[in-house]
Amino acid sequence: MEDRTPPTGEASAPQESAQLLDKVLASRHFANARRLSDFLRFVARKTAAGEAAQITEYLIALEVYGRRPDYDPKVDCIVTVEAGRLRAKLRDYYESEGREDPVRLALPPGGYVPVFEAAPPVAAEAPAAAARRTPLRWLVAASLAACATMAGLLPLVRHGGNSRRSIAVLPFANLSGPSGKDYFSDGLTEQITNELGRSGKLQVAARSSAQQFKDGGDDVRQIGEKLHVDTVLKGSVQFAGNRIHVTARLYETHGGGQFWSKELSRPASDVLALQDEISASIARALQLGYASAGTRRAAPGWTTSSEALDLYLQARYLFNSREPKNVRKSLQLYEAALQRDPRFALAHAGLADDYVVLGANEEQEYAQMISLAKQAVERALAIEPNLPDALMTRAAIGDPDFAALERSFRAALAANPSNATGHHWFGLNLLAVGRFAEAEAEIRQAQILDPLSLHVGADLGTVYYYSGRYQEALEQARKILALDPHQFRGLLLLAQGYEALGRYAEAAAVLENLAHVYAVSGKAGQARKLIDALVRMAKTQHVSPHQIAFIQVGLGEKSAALALLEMSFEQHVAPLAFLKVDPRWEPLREDPRFQQLLRALDLQN
């Protein structure tokens, strides 16, 4: 690629170029990115010295990444992968810290010679950032950013002989007309769900599964079968002037009959008492032994400010969509609620969740967002030490020491035993360290609570796969695909199961271009073509080095695979969480570099 001379008005002088480079490298975006800083510094200084023509992939590999003279870019694509990372890092810098810089340093796609360009005019509103790779802590932080269910489908698990009563709280209908009050009815539904769940006396279906029946038109017997609950709560909310009218009805799901109902009317400012009375009334109807609403302790973490509560419910409603623009609005609403009541613990916990989602989706710089999330969680727990929402978020983003992480999850689940997400996340962490039986038990419990969840059903199959139960993994994959023949995670699990059993032709028939299958089945030529395609793609967009490492280990190129795994570690690539248990890494297990990675990930023991 030819070197470009900056247009008039740009930083063409070497001194100015050096100052711009130093400013970028001193930013917080590059402060902890040593390898990318070395890459950028090397190519920028070469260009400033008039040696742009010498900049090649081979030279960068030797001078920046310490590769030997026999370096082959077709086998080791570190430079193209890192160049993609560098372009993304520069883009992130100029979207935040460097937003006001009049001249920008760029690495154009397809080459390694940097250029200086005038900053584009600032638009009135920047378009939403494209989806990018997701760095995360043990997979669970990013789970906050995703919602996926199998609406309208039968559950992947049948209701067993659980002795606890079980209930699904369906979304309360908003009868007030405009959808502007949906946030209130949805918020009331969520808080009643949480209040019943934390009692430990009821098995409460997860909100994400119950949400699939928002229109309320399904027969309660079918709802009971799909959510494997014996009781369903339906309700409605209507605003009339400054008062709120709420109707709640309980149905038993075996015959479909209604056996309890209650109507309540309260001032709009008395929402907390309304929610508490509904929960207490339901508990009495189900003979759970609750104290009366007037004498028992209110649900933890709430506020006495009606203004703060209304802002909180609006924020939660927006957060539940997981759309980045809504999460950013949610952040503002939580902050507004905390201005009204700084001791509103649930609003602090909500802030933490927002920060995690923004960081996991790379809407903001990940490390900074997690730091802010931890601060918000600690503020919530300082006010309410047993707040389930804050305990769960702390477990997801907390101490990298596994023993401490396990204690955090157990504390969160003790505070709310019906938290399906908590059981799911804890199960994934147990799976990562090879505690297969415990992982299966937690994920099965999550599936009981959230039977329509796509992620939970697939992750049960993942437990089978990583624990060497390949036939059971195939059976679980077929269950998922029977419900949705095009579901990618089901297809992937099916292909992985076939591959593990040596049934390579069947694996390749399930998913075309499954490169690791080509590599281990003797089709090295096809595998290398896919490596070449990924290398070309990496010149214009991010390609996870983890993907290419899978192919290379299948080809027996251990050193190259390890180099890419080390790069993946630097990038916080999510699937590294399962490095210890994924059977495809078996050829690398005894290598000291692999063992070092396990230690760095706190997975070795």
NUZA-685036 format. One record per residue (C-alpha): x, y, z. Coordinates in nm, 4 decimals. Layout:
<rs>
R        c1        c2        c3
R         X         Y         Z
...
</rs>
This chain:
<rs>
R        c1        c2        c3
R    0.0000    0.0000    0.0000
R    0.1391    0.3427   -0.0925
R    0.2233    0.5967    0.1704
R   -0.0047    0.8984    0.1703
R    0.1038    1.2577    0.2216
R   -0.1341    1.4381    0.4560
R   -0.3388    1.7090    0.2893
R   -0.2698    2.0733    0.3592
R   -0.3728    2.1665    0.7118
R   -0.3019    1.8253    0.8570
R   -0.0096    1.7286    1.0775
R    0.2469    1.6819    0.8031
R    0.5562    1.7874    0.9951
R    0.7390    1.5064    1.1763
R    0.7276    1.6974    1.5059
R    0.3517    1.7457    1.4836
R    0.3067    1.3819    1.3837
R    0.5114    1.2715    1.6850
R    0.3013    1.4895    1.9169
R   -0.0218    1.3406    1.7828
R    0.1166    0.9901    1.8216
R    0.2280    1.0594    2.1802
R   -0.1182    1.1960    2.2667
R   -0.2892    0.8816    2.1383
R   -0.0467    0.6463    2.3141
R   -0.0850    0.8350    2.6447
R   -0.4638    0.7933    2.6423
R   -0.6403    0.5493    2.8727
R   -0.7458    0.3505    2.5656
R   -0.3831    0.2615    2.4925
R   -0.2356    0.2811    2.8432
R   -0.2877   -0.0912    2.9091
R   -0.2596   -0.2098    2.5487
R    0.1173   -0.2584    2.5234
R    0.1234   -0.4733    2.2098
R   -0.1096   -0.2456    2.0168
R    0.0897    0.0577    2.1317
R    0.4112   -0.1039    2.0084
R    0.2440   -0.1818    1.6741
R    0.1205    0.1754    1.6271
R    0.4463    0.3332    1.7416
R    0.6511    0.1144    1.5039
R    0.4500    0.1845    1.1885
R    0.4047    0.5550    1.2696
R    0.7757    0.6123    1.3253
R    0.8675    0.4189    1.0113
R    0.6277    0.6354    0.8129
R    0.7593    0.9591    0.9680
R    1.1128    0.8531    0.8754
R    1.0114    0.8138    0.5122
R    1.0317    0.4339    0.5259
R    0.6655    0.3551    0.4604
R    0.7568    0.1326    0.1659
R    0.9418   -0.1006    0.4036
R    0.6358   -0.1657    0.6217
R    0.5207   -0.5200    0.5538
R    0.3351   -0.7873    0.7458
R    0.6576   -0.9860    0.7700
R    0.8574   -0.6932    0.9131
R    0.5909   -0.6148    1.1762
R    0.5808   -0.9802    1.2814
R    0.9582   -0.9858    1.3378
R    1.0094   -0.6380    1.4868
R    0.6941   -0.5997    1.6985
R    0.5865   -0.9552    1.7799
R    0.9248   -1.1269    1.7982
R    0.8562   -1.3881    1.5350
R    1.1486   -1.5879    1.3872
R    1.2816   -1.5315    1.0314
R    1.0872   -1.8368    0.9085
R    0.7603   -1.6604    0.9933
R    0.4778   -1.7602    0.7561
R    0.1678   -1.5315    0.7598
R   -0.0466   -1.8105    0.6147
R    0.0162   -2.0163    0.9258
R    0.0435   -1.7397    1.1869
R   -0.1883   -1.4466    1.1144
R   -0.1006   -1.2444    1.4238
R   -0.0315   -0.9236    1.2303
R   -0.3608   -0.9112    1.0418
R   -0.5573   -0.9955    1.3575
R   -0.3726   -0.7329    1.5611
R   -0.4172   -0.4763    1.2839
R   -0.7924   -0.5295    1.3095
R   -0.7717   -0.4757    1.6837
R   -0.5669   -0.1597    1.6329
R   -0.8208   -0.0133    1.3902
R   -1.0998   -0.0854    1.6410
R   -0.8983    0.0667    1.9268
R   -0.8320    0.3858    1.7277
R   -1.1987    0.4082    1.6364
R   -1.2964    0.3751    2.0039
R   -1.0411    0.6408    2.1023
R   -1.1737    0.8939    1.8514
R   -1.5326    0.8236    1.9561
R   -1.4516    0.9173    2.3163
R   -1.1246    1.0690    2.4439
R   -1.0104    1.1938    2.1029
R   -1.3498    1.3147    1.9899
R   -1.2317    1.6786    1.9735
R   -0.8985    1.6063    1.7999
R   -0.8920    1.8055    1.4733
R   -0.6464    1.5623    1.3107
R   -0.6726    1.1859    1.3436
R   -0.4326    0.8969    1.3050
R   -0.5745    0.6028    1.1106
R   -0.4670    0.2635    0.9784
R   -0.6578    0.2186    0.6515
R   -0.8063   -0.1283    0.5814
R   -0.5872   -0.3529    0.3705
R   -0.2520   -0.2027    0.4701
R   -0.0197   -0.1144    0.7540
R    0.0906    0.2415    0.6657
R   -0.0766    0.4926    0.8988
R   -0.2164    0.8212    0.7699
R   -0.3170    1.1508    0.9293
R   -0.6628    1.2741    0.8354
R   -0.8806    1.5701    0.9199
R   -1.1568    1.4822    1.1644
R   -1.4991    1.4514    0.9979
R   -1.7671    1.7084    1.0846
R   -1.9471    1.6243    1.4094
R   -2.2953    1.4979    1.3326
R   -2.5925    1.6046    1.5415
R   -2.6293    1.2522    1.6668
R   -2.3838    0.9722    1.6045
R   -2.5295    0.6493    1.4662
R   -2.5447    0.3500    1.6932
R   -2.2160    0.1648    1.7075
R   -2.2039   -0.1593    1.5132
R   -2.1984   -0.4783    1.7137
R   -1.8443   -0.5722    1.8011
R   -1.6725   -0.8463    1.9898
R   -1.7690   -0.8829    2.3529
R   -1.5061   -0.9031    2.6249
R   -1.6498   -1.0420    2.9474
R   -1.5748   -1.1880    3.2826
R   -1.6478   -1.5626    3.2880
R   -1.9216   -1.5167    3.0279
R   -2.1801   -1.4109    3.2847
R   -2.1390   -1.0350    3.2672
R   -2.2348   -1.0359    2.9021
R   -2.5343   -1.2558    2.9737
R   -2.6847   -0.9419    3.1260
R   -2.6761   -0.7964    2.7785
R   -2.8760   -1.0710    2.6097
R   -3.2332   -1.1932    2.6214
R   -3.3354   -1.4976    2.4166
R   -3.6337   -1.7252    2.4618
R   -3.8251   -1.9795    2.2620
R   -4.1619   -1.8089    2.2590
R   -4.4605   -2.0271    2.1819
R   -4.2595   -2.3480    2.2125
R   -4.2771   -2.6378    2.4514
R   -4.0183   -2.6379    2.7282
R   -3.6991   -2.8420    2.6993
R   -3.7572   -2.9935    3.0430
R   -4.0571   -3.1596    3.2002
R   -4.1833   -3.0732    3.5447
R   -4.0374   -3.3139    3.7975
R   -4.1574   -3.4049    4.1421
R   -4.0631   -3.0802    4.3168
R   -4.2434   -3.0530    4.6490
R   -4.2514   -2.6723    4.6495
R   -4.5515   -2.4858    4.5157
R   -4.4747   -2.3188    4.1841
R   -4.6122   -2.0025    4.0275
R   -4.5758   -1.7876    3.7166
R   -4.6477   -1.4152    3.7481
R   -4.7715   -1.3088    3.4044
R   -4.7185   -0.9476    3.2950
R   -4.9912   -0.7281    3.4427
R   -5.2029   -0.5729    3.1685
R   -5.2008   -0.1951    3.1359
R   -5.5654   -0.0906    3.1021
R   -5.4888    0.2801    3.1079
R   -5.4879    0.3114    2.7307
R   -5.1600    0.4557    2.5993
R   -4.8464    0.2442    2.6301
R   -4.6819    0.5242    2.8278
R   -4.7715    0.3424    3.1505
R   -4.6424    0.0008    3.0388
R   -4.3315    0.0677    3.2451
R   -4.5442    0.0763    3.5586
R   -4.7360   -0.2468    3.4959
R   -4.4178   -0.4275    3.3888
R   -4.2315   -0.2936    3.6928
R   -4.5076   -0.4059    3.9277
R   -4.4965   -0.7526    3.7687
R   -4.1200   -0.7779    3.8093
R   -4.1207   -0.6691    4.1717
R   -4.4012   -0.9078    4.2700
R   -4.2043   -1.1852    4.0963
R   -3.8919   -1.0955    4.2939
R   -4.0783   -1.0620    4.6227
R   -4.2392   -1.4066    4.5890
R   -3.9103   -1.5595    4.4731
R   -3.7034   -1.4348    4.7649
R   -3.9332   -1.6055    5.0139
R   -3.7816   -1.9442    4.9274
R   -4.1259   -2.1015    4.9762
R   -4.2333   -2.0778    4.6137
R   -4.0664   -2.1837    4.2928
R   -4.1248   -1.8789    4.0741
R   -4.0948   -1.8949    3.6950
R   -3.8406   -1.6524    3.5511
R   -3.9647   -1.3232    3.4182
R   -3.8158   -1.3945    3.0739
R   -4.0309   -1.7068    3.0299
R   -4.3463   -1.5573    3.1830
R   -4.3049   -1.2517    2.9584
R   -4.3910   -1.4658    2.6558
R   -4.7537   -1.4670    2.7712
R   -4.7869   -1.0885    2.7952
R   -5.1125   -1.0728    2.6018
R   -5.2756   -1.3059    2.8582
R   -5.4799   -1.4878    2.5943
R   -5.3335   -1.8363    2.6419
R   -5.5209   -2.1026    2.8328
R   -5.3744   -2.1266    3.1841
R   -5.3508   -2.5057    3.1457
R   -5.1173   -2.4603    2.8483
R   -4.9209   -2.1965    3.0386
R   -4.8838   -2.4387    3.3288
R   -4.7544   -2.7078    3.0935
R   -4.5065   -2.4770    2.9205
R   -4.3763   -2.3150    3.2380
R   -4.4303   -2.6292    3.4539
R   -4.6049   -2.4379    3.7299
R   -4.9178   -2.5303    3.9228
R   -5.0364   -2.1711    3.9762
R   -5.0605   -1.8665    3.7495
R   -5.1093   -1.5062    3.8613
R   -5.2769   -1.2700    3.6172
R   -5.3489   -0.9054    3.6827
R   -5.4200   -0.5618    3.5461
R   -5.3367   -0.2028    3.6328
R   -5.5457    0.1048    3.5591
R   -5.4769    0.4689    3.6417
R   -5.7747    0.6918    3.7234
R   -5.6748    1.0430    3.8164
R   -5.4311    1.0199    4.1046
R   -5.5293    0.6657    4.1983
R   -5.4169    0.3222    4.0838
R   -5.6601    0.0301    4.0555
R   -5.5088   -0.3169    4.0535
R   -5.6841   -0.6499    3.9992
R   -5.5058   -0.9792    4.0690
R   -5.6331   -1.3335    4.0048
R   -5.4854   -1.6760    4.0845
R   -5.5543   -1.9840    3.8695
R   -5.4633   -2.3462    3.9227
R   -5.3192   -2.4870    3.6024
R   -5.4388   -2.8490    3.6194
R   -5.8059   -2.7665    3.5670
R   -5.7675   -2.4046    3.4623
R   -6.0000   -2.2640    3.7278
R   -5.9684   -1.9354    3.9148
R   -5.9540   -1.9840    4.2930
R   -5.8703   -1.6345    4.4236
R   -5.9003   -1.2715    4.3240
R   -5.8461   -0.9329    4.4803
R   -5.9067   -0.5727    4.3784
R   -5.7086   -0.2891    4.5303
R   -5.7195    0.0868    4.4882
R   -5.4517    0.3157    4.6267
R   -5.3195    0.6683    4.5733
R   -5.0533    0.6769    4.3019
R   -4.8027    0.7851    4.5661
R   -4.8598    0.4644    4.7658
R   -4.7150    0.2157    4.5174
R   -4.4901    0.0378    4.7680
R   -4.7778   -0.0426    5.0011
R   -4.9762   -0.1632    4.7004
R   -4.7056   -0.4037    4.5872
R   -4.6507   -0.5269    4.9430
R   -5.0210   -0.5898    4.9973
R   -5.0556   -0.7832    4.6722
R   -4.7588   -1.0072    4.7587
R   -4.8870   -1.0657    5.1121
R   -5.2374   -1.1449    4.9858
R   -5.1039   -1.3971    4.7338
R   -4.8893   -1.5570    5.0017
R   -5.1897   -1.5951    5.2310
R   -5.3964   -1.7395    4.9471
R   -5.1246   -1.9979    4.8868
R   -5.0869   -2.0591    5.2623
R   -4.7200   -1.9652    5.2689
R   -4.7284   -1.8338    5.6229
R   -4.6371   -1.4695    5.5477
R   -4.7106   -1.2069    5.8070
R   -4.9724   -0.9500    5.7190
R   -4.8711   -0.6682    5.4906
R   -4.9003   -0.4226    5.7770
R   -4.6622   -0.6037    6.0125
R   -4.3948   -0.7783    5.8043
R   -4.0776   -0.6146    5.6804
R   -4.1081   -0.4495    5.3392
R   -3.9131   -0.5800    5.0434
R   -3.5496   -0.4697    5.0673
R   -3.3934   -0.1870    4.8765
R   -3.6976    0.0334    4.8141
R   -3.7585    0.4051    4.8509
R   -4.0252    0.6107    5.0220
R   -4.0092    0.8702    4.7431
R   -4.2857    0.8241    4.4863
R   -4.0892    1.0369    4.2370
R   -3.7774    0.8223    4.2751
R   -3.9824    0.5058    4.2413
R   -4.1497    0.6226    3.9207
R   -3.8103    0.7080    3.7698
R   -3.6754    0.3688    3.8790
R   -3.9632    0.1807    3.7141
R   -3.9103    0.3736    3.3897
R   -3.5373    0.2941    3.4027
R   -3.5964   -0.0753    3.4633
R   -3.8451   -0.0928    3.1771
R   -3.5881    0.0549    2.9361
R   -3.3060   -0.1642    3.0699
R   -3.5049   -0.4831    3.0096
R   -3.4972   -0.4184    2.6341
R   -3.1110   -0.4393    2.6428
R   -3.1013   -0.1950    2.3502
R   -2.7904    0.0243    2.3953
R   -2.9770    0.3516    2.3447
R   -3.2390    0.2455    2.6011
R   -2.9732    0.1376    2.8483
R   -2.8112    0.4808    2.8212
R   -3.1489    0.6448    2.8908
R   -3.1983    0.4037    3.1775
R   -2.8674    0.5219    3.3269
R   -2.9920    0.8811    3.3303
R   -3.3207    0.7815    3.4925
R   -3.1481    0.5836    3.7689
R   -2.9255    0.8842    3.8392
R   -3.2325    1.1092    3.8521
R   -3.3978    0.8667    4.0963
R   -3.0885    0.8767    4.3180
R   -3.0987    1.2564    4.3220
R   -3.4450    1.2234    4.4795
R   -3.3334    0.9505    4.7211
R   -2.9588    0.8764    4.7510
R   -3.0356    0.5732    4.9703
R   -3.2493    0.3996    4.7073
R   -3.0500    0.0734    4.7020
R   -3.2333   -0.0804    4.4052
R   -3.1490    0.2233    4.1928
R   -2.7793    0.1819    4.2786
R   -2.8078   -0.1865    4.1788
R   -2.9801   -0.0849    3.8550
R   -2.6965    0.1540    3.7759
R   -2.4511   -0.1331    3.8173
R   -2.6431   -0.3481    3.5691
R   -2.6441   -0.0629    3.3171
R   -2.2680   -0.0204    3.3460
R   -2.2116   -0.3932    3.2945
R   -2.4261   -0.4026    2.9800
R   -2.2635   -0.0917    2.8327
R   -1.9203   -0.2402    2.8971
R   -2.0067   -0.5884    2.7728
R   -2.1406   -0.4478    2.4458
R   -1.8384   -0.2155    2.4185
R   -2.0681    0.0839    2.4170
R   -1.8186    0.2212    2.6677
R   -1.4671    0.1181    2.7724
R   -1.5075   -0.2168    2.9507
R   -1.2660   -0.1781    3.2423
R   -1.4028    0.1647    3.3281
R   -1.7629    0.0413    3.3166
R   -1.6874   -0.2559    3.5409
R   -1.5139   -0.0260    3.7886
R   -1.8227    0.1970    3.7983
R   -2.0477   -0.1096    3.8313
R   -1.8495   -0.2327    4.1315
R   -1.8797    0.1072    4.2989
R   -2.2569    0.1115    4.2424
R   -2.2941   -0.2431    4.3765
R   -2.0993   -0.1596    4.6911
R   -2.3156    0.1485    4.7506
R   -2.6291   -0.0659    4.7157
R   -2.4982   -0.3303    4.9560
R   -2.3848   -0.0683    5.2076
R   -2.7495    0.0395    5.2264
R   -2.9080   -0.3075    5.1990
R   -2.6565   -0.5913    5.2620
R   -2.8939   -0.8683    5.1474
R   -3.0290   -0.7060    4.8322
R   -3.0602   -0.9947    4.5810
R   -3.0147   -0.7773    4.2711
R   -2.6870   -0.6301    4.3948
R   -2.5567   -0.9620    4.5276
R   -2.6066   -1.1244    4.1870
R   -2.4332   -0.8457    3.9963
R   -2.1435   -0.8538    4.2434
R   -2.1089   -1.2276    4.1831
R   -2.1034   -1.1729    3.8066
R   -1.8313   -0.9082    3.8042
R   -1.6563   -0.9658    4.1323
R   -1.3400   -1.1264    4.2622
R   -1.1482   -1.3341    4.0038
R   -1.0625   -1.5803    4.2813
R   -1.2995   -1.8717    4.2266
R   -1.3589   -1.9434    4.5947
R   -1.4685   -1.5828    4.6494
R   -1.6797   -1.5948    4.3340
R   -1.8513   -1.9124    4.4560
R   -1.9314   -1.7527    4.7915
R   -2.0829   -1.4541    4.6115
R   -2.3084   -1.6709    4.3964
R   -2.4240   -1.8783    4.6930
R   -2.5063   -1.5629    4.8886
R   -2.7030   -1.4229    4.5934
R   -2.8992   -1.7467    4.5486
R   -2.9712   -1.7669    4.9213
R   -3.1235   -1.4185    4.8948
R   -3.3454   -1.5279    4.6038
R   -3.3561   -1.9052    4.5374
R   -3.5830   -1.8525    4.2341
R   -3.3287   -1.6459    4.0428
R   -3.2951   -1.8483    3.7218
R   -3.0193   -1.6266    3.5885
R   -2.8175   -1.6784    3.9063
R   -2.8404   -2.0573    3.8809
R   -2.7473   -2.0357    3.5109
R   -2.4449   -1.8123    3.5650
R   -2.3225   -2.0120    3.8634
R   -2.3558   -2.3288    3.6572
R   -2.1400   -2.1829    3.3800
R   -1.8699   -2.0929    3.6301
R   -1.8749   -2.4420    3.7794
R   -1.8552   -2.5835    3.4283
R   -1.5496   -2.3708    3.3487
R   -1.3517   -2.5265    3.6344
R   -1.4662   -2.8812    3.5546
R   -1.7173   -2.9366    3.8354
R   -1.9544   -3.1055    3.5951
R   -2.2120   -3.2609    3.8300
R   -2.2644   -2.9348    4.0179
R   -2.2771   -2.7386    3.6935
R   -2.5454   -2.9695    3.5590
R   -2.7510   -2.9385    3.8779
R   -2.7423   -2.5566    3.8675
R   -2.8262   -2.5332    3.4980
R   -3.1083   -2.7857    3.5368
R   -3.2509   -2.5703    3.8157
R   -3.2244   -2.2668    3.5876
R   -3.4102   -2.4616    3.3195
R   -3.6885   -2.5535    3.5614
R   -3.7310   -2.1869    3.6495
R   -3.6864   -2.0560    3.2936
R   -3.8028   -2.3394    3.0652
R   -3.8367   -2.1276    2.7508
R   -3.4831   -1.9914    2.7665
R   -3.2787   -2.0605    2.4568
R   -2.9477   -2.0040    2.6349
R   -3.0208   -2.2345    2.9267
R   -3.1343   -2.5235    2.7058
R   -2.8232   -2.4977    2.4905
R   -2.5922   -2.4690    2.7908
R   -2.7270   -2.7914    2.9384
R   -2.6121   -2.9569    2.6162
R   -2.2784   -2.7797    2.6551
R   -2.2375   -2.9420    2.9985
R   -2.2851   -3.2826    2.8347
R   -2.0356   -3.1971    2.5600
R   -1.7597   -3.0645    2.7856
R   -1.7991   -3.3552    3.0287
R   -1.7537   -3.6111    2.7478
R   -2.1185   -3.7221    2.7322
R   -2.1374   -3.6765    2.3597
R   -2.4417   -3.8905    2.2933
R   -2.6430   -3.6928    2.5483
R   -2.5174   -3.3720    2.3874
R   -2.6548   -3.4952    2.0550
R   -2.9906   -3.5765    2.2148
R   -3.0130   -3.2318    2.3734
R   -2.9239   -3.0691    2.0407
R   -3.2019   -3.2649    1.8696
R   -3.4518   -3.1454    2.1328
R   -3.3592   -2.7848    2.0577
R   -3.3747   -2.8374    1.6816
R   -3.7098   -3.0150    1.7055
R   -3.8470   -2.6866    1.8377
R   -3.6514   -2.4607    1.6023
R   -3.4708   -2.6336    1.3116
R   -3.2636   -2.3225    1.2352
R   -3.1448   -2.2466    1.5881
R   -2.7693   -2.1920    1.5539
R   -2.6637   -2.3049    1.8999
R   -2.8564   -2.6272    1.8505
R   -2.6878   -2.6839    1.5138
R   -2.3458   -2.6092    1.6594
R   -2.3991   -2.8479    1.9506
R   -2.5123   -3.1198    1.7081
R   -2.2047   -3.0714    1.4881
R   -1.9709   -3.0708    1.7889
R   -2.1260   -3.3920    1.9188
R   -2.0826   -3.5651    1.5832
R   -1.7231   -3.4456    1.5580
R   -1.6375   -3.5679    1.9079
R   -1.7720   -3.9128    1.8141
R   -1.5632   -3.9163    1.4953
R   -1.8683   -3.8816    1.2716
R   -1.7068   -3.6119    1.0598
R   -1.9249   -3.6359    0.7519
R   -2.2391   -3.5877    0.9620
R   -2.0785   -3.2921    1.1431
R   -1.9873   -3.1259    0.8139
R   -2.3398   -3.1868    0.6831
R   -2.4900   -3.0002    0.9786
R   -2.2755   -2.6868    0.9424
R   -2.0820   -2.6080    0.6272
R   -1.7281   -2.4774    0.6601
R   -1.6805   -2.6146    1.0118
R   -1.3064   -2.5632    0.9898
R   -1.1978   -2.7683    1.2916
R   -1.3823   -3.0693    1.1461
R   -1.1905   -3.0291    0.8203
R   -0.8643   -3.0018    1.0131
R   -0.9084   -3.3158    1.2255
R   -1.0634   -3.5258    0.9483
R   -0.7687   -3.4995    0.7090
R   -0.9050   -3.2215    0.4879
R   -0.6133   -2.9878    0.5539
R   -0.6524   -2.8050    0.2233
R   -1.0083   -2.6984    0.2999
R   -0.9090   -2.6001    0.6525
R   -0.6278   -2.3789    0.5215
R   -0.8620   -2.2121    0.2740
R   -1.0796   -2.1121    0.5669
R   -0.7765   -1.9773    0.7540
R   -0.6927   -1.7683    0.4462
R   -1.0497   -1.6384    0.4326
R   -1.0380   -1.5394    0.8001
R   -0.7018   -1.3673    0.7506
R   -0.8453   -1.1645    0.4615
R   -1.1491   -1.0778    0.6691
R   -0.9264   -0.9639    0.9575
R   -0.7860   -0.6874    0.7372
R   -1.1202   -0.5049    0.7405
R   -1.2982   -0.6291    1.0542
R   -1.2272   -0.7983    1.3828
R   -1.1726   -1.1743    1.3691
R   -1.1269   -1.3536    1.6978
R   -0.7855   -1.5243    1.7093
R   -0.9608   -1.7978    1.9048
R   -1.1439   -1.9048    1.5871
R   -0.8222   -1.9516    1.3955
R   -0.6536   -2.1236    1.6901
R   -0.9173   -2.3978    1.6730
R   -0.8251   -2.4714    1.3119
R   -0.4531   -2.4685    1.3787
R   -0.4714   -2.7072    1.6724
R   -0.6752   -2.9402    1.4508
R   -0.3971   -2.9214    1.1921
R   -0.1373   -3.0041    1.4567
R    0.0202   -2.6561    1.4444
R    0.0502   -2.6268    1.8195
R    0.2854   -2.3315    1.8488
R    0.0740   -2.1123    1.6208
R   -0.2427   -2.2158    1.8058
R   -0.0864   -2.1269    2.1415
R    0.0229   -1.7856    2.0112
R   -0.3345   -1.7121    1.9095
R   -0.4697   -1.8337    2.2429
R   -0.2317   -1.5960    2.4195
R   -0.3604   -1.3181    2.1971
R   -0.7171   -1.4216    2.2818
R   -0.6334   -1.3898    2.6500
R   -0.5178   -1.0316    2.5968
R   -0.8441   -0.9570    2.4152
R   -1.0667   -1.1132    2.6869
R   -1.2206   -1.3492    2.4308
R   -1.5227   -1.5112    2.5925
R   -1.4793   -1.8820    2.5031
R   -1.1436   -1.8904    2.6841
R   -1.3530   -1.9323    2.9974
R   -1.3886   -2.2972    2.8931
R   -1.0248   -2.3548    2.7986
R   -0.9842   -2.6166    3.0708
R   -1.2789   -2.8336    2.9678
R   -1.3157   -2.7965    2.5896
R   -1.2025   -3.1312    2.4436
R   -1.0708   -2.9713    2.1242
R   -0.7721   -2.8314    2.3154
R   -0.6615   -3.1770    2.4275
R   -0.3433   -3.1784    2.2108
R   -0.2164   -2.8683    2.3959
R   -0.2879   -2.9674    2.7552
R    0.0654   -3.0705    2.8545
R    0.2342   -2.7681    2.6971
R    0.3776   -2.5235    2.9579
R    0.2291   -2.2262    2.7677
R   -0.1154   -2.3817    2.7883
R   -0.0721   -2.4481    3.1601
R    0.0334   -2.0858    3.2067
R   -0.2870   -1.9720    3.0373
R   -0.4907   -2.1886    3.2744
R   -0.3130   -2.0296    3.5689
R   -0.3719   -1.6803    3.4304
R   -0.7421   -1.7624    3.3933
R   -0.7559   -1.9110    3.7462
R   -0.8645   -2.2429    3.5931
R   -0.5754   -2.4743    3.6728
R   -0.7083   -2.5970    4.0068
</rs>
